[in-house]
Amino acid sequence: MWAQVKDCRLDGRNRLTSSGYGTEDLGLTSKGTKLQRLSHRIDSGVIGYFDRTVRMPYCRKCAWCVNNPEKWARMQPMFAKISNTFREVWPEKWEYQKGVYDQINEDFKIPGTIFTTITINHNYRTACHQDGKNLDGAVTAMVLLRHGQYEGGHLVLPKYRVAFRMDTGDVAFFNAAEEWHGNTPLIPITKECSRCTLVCYLRKNMVSCGSIKEELELAKHRQKGFKLK
């Protein structure tokens, strides 16, 4: 797994809620909506598919997947394996999520899974947060990959006063939309070390997406009204 994701480096400066870091203003849209991003880069971001937002008012394939089609194709069997493990471990939740997944346009689904989107985090300590864009009542599958040696980096669920030390290939299943969660600081032991998490989930608003062709037409009309003042 590590070979497949080690070069997938992302800029997560739009992860305002989970970071707990300072922000900078980008200005206003024509409708008066304030745009912000983190004041510095973090190695965290999204691959797969994304629903409409204020800044990008159309459903789309994430930029990394567009720019790295071969790498994206090689990663998909790994996500299918995670989905199959989910089905074995928690079948009733898997079936619930599969029912919603089946309603989503084929252009915006990770094949062989019940996921639309993967968040990849490299050595990223998150603040305590909830993932509000996830499907209500669904479960997130979080896989951990370790490279080199380090201490810390435990997954924390403060409601239950528990912290999990995860090793490579371990999977945690929990409702990330409702459960507050974060991770403890990473303390390097070897010079080259990495804590990488693959957070697999279904974004609830993906059910409203049309086909890629329909979303591109929508973008042409809506982008005309999206200008920074």
Secondary structure, DSSP 8 states (H G I E B T S, - for coil): -HHHHTT---B-TT-HHHH---EEEEEE-TT--EEEEESS--BEEEEEEE---SSS-S-EE-HHHHH-HHHHHHHHHHHHHHHHHHHHH-HHHHHHHHHHHTTS-GGGS-TTSS-SEEEEEES----SB--TTB-TT--EEEEEEEES-EEE--EEEGGGTEEE---TT-EEEE-TTTS-BEE--EEESSSS-EEEEEEEE-BGGGGG---HHHHHHHHHHHGGG----
